[in-house]
């Protein structure tokens, strides 16, 4: 029971930190979005972009996990402190907006909350798995890192010290964040990943569906709520590689799930915003932030995001015939190229050796 309460606390911590960080970033936008779900989604990607900046140097220099945990604790305190200092007035307006929203849309919000909680409950009730190799990595890496107070230096399958850090996951810091939370809250890796992380992924995916509903039906929140409901039904009764349903319900804590259920849909949502208002630079900035944050969540983004950007932005550039779109498209591709080159170097030319290399 204590572990369940801790997992609920972790999910609430994620949502609170993401909301405050998203509100802080959107504070500088010329047209600030009042949407709570959009602020949480943007804040989530900013959160992991910050963690990637903090974690990657420590990971590459073989520092202990406890050092990363201490640094990130300071960041967890700094985010709300900075938000309260900089955007106090914005948060007051947001509080008033939330009160008015609760009064005017009480039935719709209750319906959405019920749909989201039902999906979370179903995903937690399902203890089946069929991707043992992947799940063993994401749980095993967290467990060995916490047990040895290192950052991904041990083989998650055998428990042996690696001679060199695994190049396939070297730039990915998502599982390292899970290790930080396990060390911080004293919770086992199996419970933190399969309960807290998978629940959070389901919640964020539902918030993304809400955003699509608001974008497609701007004049009817009721239609947007029904869209969320029908998409949840589609996920519940789908088990194929054409949707993200199997990842959400069976593999909610894996990096591939974040790519399929969060990263790619978020990029598409921002593309829809760009297509509606191509001249708004802020949507492009948010697109750049999401792309930059995605590699720390899942390294397969290096391959997938160039395709996603190309099939969406090239037709838009051809249709609008504006040179600025081509330039911004190239800028959004720059992080993909940077991480792609880094991945090839660490895989074929440069290795980060551990103390086991000298044995």
CORJO-V249756 format. One record per residue. N is the residue number from 1. SS is DSSP state (A for helix, B for strand, O for the rest). NEAR is the number of other ideal C-beta (glycine too) atoms within 8 Angstrom. Layout:
# CORJO-V249756
n | ss | near
N | SS | NEAR
N | SS | NEAR
This chain:
# CORJO-V249756
n | ss | near
1 | O | 4
2 | A | 5
3 | A | 10
4 | A | 8
5 | A | 8
6 | A | 11
7 | A | 14
8 | A | 8
9 | A | 9
10 | A | 14
11 | A | 12
12 | A | 8
13 | A | 9
14 | A | 11
15 | A | 11
16 | A | 9
17 | A | 13
18 | A | 15
19 | A | 12
20 | A | 12
21 | A | 14
22 | A | 16
23 | A | 15
24 | A | 13
25 | A | 12
26 | A | 12
27 | O | 10
28 | O | 4
29 | O | 9
30 | O | 5
31 | O | 6
32 | O | 8
33 | O | 8
34 | O | 7
35 | O | 8
36 | A | 9
37 | A | 10
38 | A | 11
39 | A | 14
40 | A | 14
41 | A | 15
42 | A | 14
43 | A | 17
44 | A | 13
45 | A | 13
46 | A | 14
47 | A | 13
48 | A | 14
49 | A | 12
50 | A | 10
51 | A | 13
52 | A | 12
53 | A | 7
54 | A | 12
55 | A | 15
56 | A | 11
57 | A | 7
58 | A | 12
59 | A | 15
60 | A | 9
61 | O | 6
62 | O | 10
63 | O | 8
64 | O | 8
65 | A | 14
66 | A | 8
67 | A | 9
68 | A | 16
69 | A | 11
70 | A | 8
71 | A | 10
72 | A | 14
73 | A | 9
74 | A | 8
75 | A | 11
76 | A | 10
77 | A | 8
78 | A | 8
79 | A | 13
80 | A | 11
81 | A | 8
82 | A | 9
83 | A | 13
84 | A | 9
85 | A | 6
86 | A | 8
87 | O | 10
88 | A | 8
89 | A | 6
90 | A | 10
91 | A | 11
92 | A | 8
93 | A | 9
94 | A | 11
95 | A | 8
96 | A | 8
97 | A | 9
98 | A | 9
99 | A | 8
100 | A | 8
101 | A | 9
102 | A | 9
103 | A | 7
104 | A | 6
105 | O | 9
106 | A | 8
107 | A | 6
108 | A | 10
109 | A | 10
110 | A | 8
111 | A | 10
112 | A | 12
113 | A | 8
114 | A | 8
115 | A | 12
116 | A | 11
117 | A | 8
118 | A | 9
119 | A | 14
120 | A | 11
121 | A | 8
122 | A | 10
123 | A | 13
124 | A | 9
125 | A | 6
126 | O | 8
127 | O | 4
128 | O | 5
129 | O | 8
130 | O | 5
131 | O | 9
132 | A | 7
133 | A | 6
134 | A | 10
135 | A | 11
136 | A | 10
137 | A | 12
138 | A | 14
139 | A | 14
140 | A | 11
141 | A | 14
142 | A | 15
143 | A | 13
144 | A | 13
145 | A | 17
146 | A | 12
147 | A | 6
148 | A | 8
149 | O | 9
150 | O | 11
151 | O | 14
152 | O | 12
153 | O | 11
154 | B | 13
155 | O | 9
156 | O | 11
157 | O | 7
158 | O | 4
159 | O | 7
160 | O | 7
161 | B | 9
162 | O | 11
163 | O | 7
164 | B | 10
165 | O | 12
166 | O | 8
167 | A | 10
168 | A | 6
169 | A | 11
170 | O | 12
171 | O | 12
172 | O | 12
173 | O | 13
174 | A | 12
175 | A | 15
176 | A | 14
177 | A | 12
178 | A | 15
179 | A | 15
180 | A | 12
181 | A | 12
182 | A | 15
183 | A | 12
184 | A | 9
185 | A | 10
186 | O | 5
187 | O | 12
188 | O | 8
189 | A | 13
190 | A | 8
191 | A | 11
192 | A | 17
193 | A | 14
194 | A | 10
195 | A | 12
196 | A | 14
197 | A | 12
198 | A | 13
199 | A | 14
200 | A | 12
201 | A | 15
202 | A | 14
203 | A | 12
204 | A | 13
205 | A | 13
206 | A | 14
207 | A | 11
208 | A | 15
209 | A | 12
210 | A | 13
211 | A | 13
212 | A | 12
213 | A | 15
214 | A | 11
215 | A | 10
216 | A | 9
217 | O | 11
218 | O | 6
219 | O | 3
220 | O | 7
221 | A | 10
222 | A | 7
223 | A | 10
224 | A | 14
225 | A | 13
226 | A | 9
227 | A | 13
228 | A | 14
229 | A | 10
230 | A | 8
231 | A | 9
232 | A | 13
233 | A | 8
234 | A | 10
235 | A | 13
236 | A | 10
237 | O | 5
238 | O | 10
239 | O | 4
240 | O | 7
241 | O | 4
242 | O | 4
243 | O | 9
244 | O | 11
245 | A | 12
246 | A | 12
247 | A | 13
248 | A | 16
249 | A | 11
250 | A | 11
251 | O | 13
252 | O | 15
253 | O | 12
254 | O | 12
255 | A | 13
256 | A | 11
257 | A | 15
258 | A | 13
259 | A | 15
260 | A | 10
261 | A | 13
262 | A | 15
263 | A | 15
264 | A | 11
265 | A | 12
266 | A | 12
267 | A | 15
268 | A | 10
269 | A | 12
270 | A | 12
271 | A | 12
272 | A | 9
273 | A | 11
274 | A | 14
275 | A | 7
276 | A | 5
277 | O | 7
278 | O | 10
279 | O | 4
280 | O | 11
281 | A | 6
282 | A | 9
283 | A | 11
284 | A | 12
285 | A | 8
286 | A | 10
287 | A | 13
288 | A | 11
289 | A | 13
290 | A | 14
291 | A | 14
292 | A | 9
293 | A | 13
294 | A | 13
295 | A | 14
296 | A | 14
297 | A | 14
298 | O | 13
299 | O | 12
300 | O | 9
301 | A | 15
302 | A | 11
303 | A | 7
304 | A | 11
305 | A | 14
306 | A | 9
307 | A | 8
308 | A | 11
309 | A | 14
310 | A | 8
311 | A | 7
312 | A | 11
313 | A | 13
314 | A | 9
315 | A | 8
316 | A | 13
317 | A | 12
318 | A | 7
319 | A | 6
320 | A | 8
321 | O | 5
322 | O | 8
323 | A | 5
324 | A | 7
325 | A | 12
326 | A | 9
327 | A | 8
328 | A | 10
329 | A | 12
330 | A | 8
331 | A | 9
332 | A | 14
333 | A | 10
334 | A | 8
335 | A | 11
336 | A | 14
337 | A | 8
338 | A | 8
339 | A | 13
340 | A | 9
341 | A | 8
342 | A | 9
343 | A | 13
344 | A | 9
345 | A | 9
346 | A | 12
347 | A | 8
348 | A | 4
349 | O | 6
350 | O | 5
351 | O | 7
352 | O | 10
353 | B | 6
354 | O | 12
355 | A | 7
356 | A | 9
357 | A | 8
358 | A | 4
359 | O | 4
